[in-house]
Amino acid sequence: MVEFAIKWGYEMKKVIFGTSVFSKLVKWYIEHDTDDRIDAFTVEKEYRKDTVFCGTPIIPFEELDNIGKPSEISVINTCGYHKMNDIRHKIFEMCLEKGYEIGSFIHPSACIKGAKLGLGNIILPDVLVSPYASIGNCNIIFNKTIIGHDCIVGNFNYFSGGVNTGGISMIGDHNFLGMNAVISDEIRVGSYNLIGAGAYVSRSVEEGGLLIVPQQSIAKKMKKSYLYALIQR
């Protein structure tokens, strides 16, 4: 790994955690729609199946500090919604513990004005985050999602494309919201809920295990293990 440290010098290194199709997509957006470039991918050593991904070196996470000081390394966490975003949370904590910068990616076409953002968020093209909204840490927000005014979004959520949250709504932690799901105004969604594609949430739902699908305003509570199984690939 010494050759990378010499090649890259002392500038901030931008590293993507993960080698999934989503990791590849984020790299494409960064390198085609901004002036930045990705210096490396990283995964835990036991999951590294190759040394290169998308023409870029894969460095085991355990050896990432070989390329520079932790303060010189920014890690963008592209782990997806597996296990209701628990794996992404684990990686976030690992990076904090190592002292790496928690990198975010906000696409240039996203409109974010008068809102607060935490660490490690990935926000893709044409997302609107309205004034006075607050978004926590390490959320993934796909294309054309709208976060309404005065909304509060917690940590480690996954918003698929076209999700629309009304004003003054609250989204907890570790939720999955499917494509084109709608959360009505002033609605609270707790944590660890799976909102299906096209669902309309018209009243608040509590913590843990609700599976909501179209034509179903409230679904019965599911075991967390069942929700985990639903979103595995």
Secondary structure, DSSP 8 states (H G I E B T S, - for coil): -HHHHHHHTTS-EEEEE--SHHHHHHHHHHHHHSS----EEEE-GGG---SEETTEEEEEGGGGGGGS-GGGEEEEE---SGGGGHHHHHHHHHHHHHT-EEE-EE-TT-EE-S-EE-SS-EE-TT-EE-TT-EE-SS-EE-TT-EE-TT-EE-SS-EE-TT-EE-TT-EE-SS-EE-TT-EE-TT-EE-SS-EE-TT-EE-S-B-SS-BEE-TT-SS--B--HHHHHHHT--
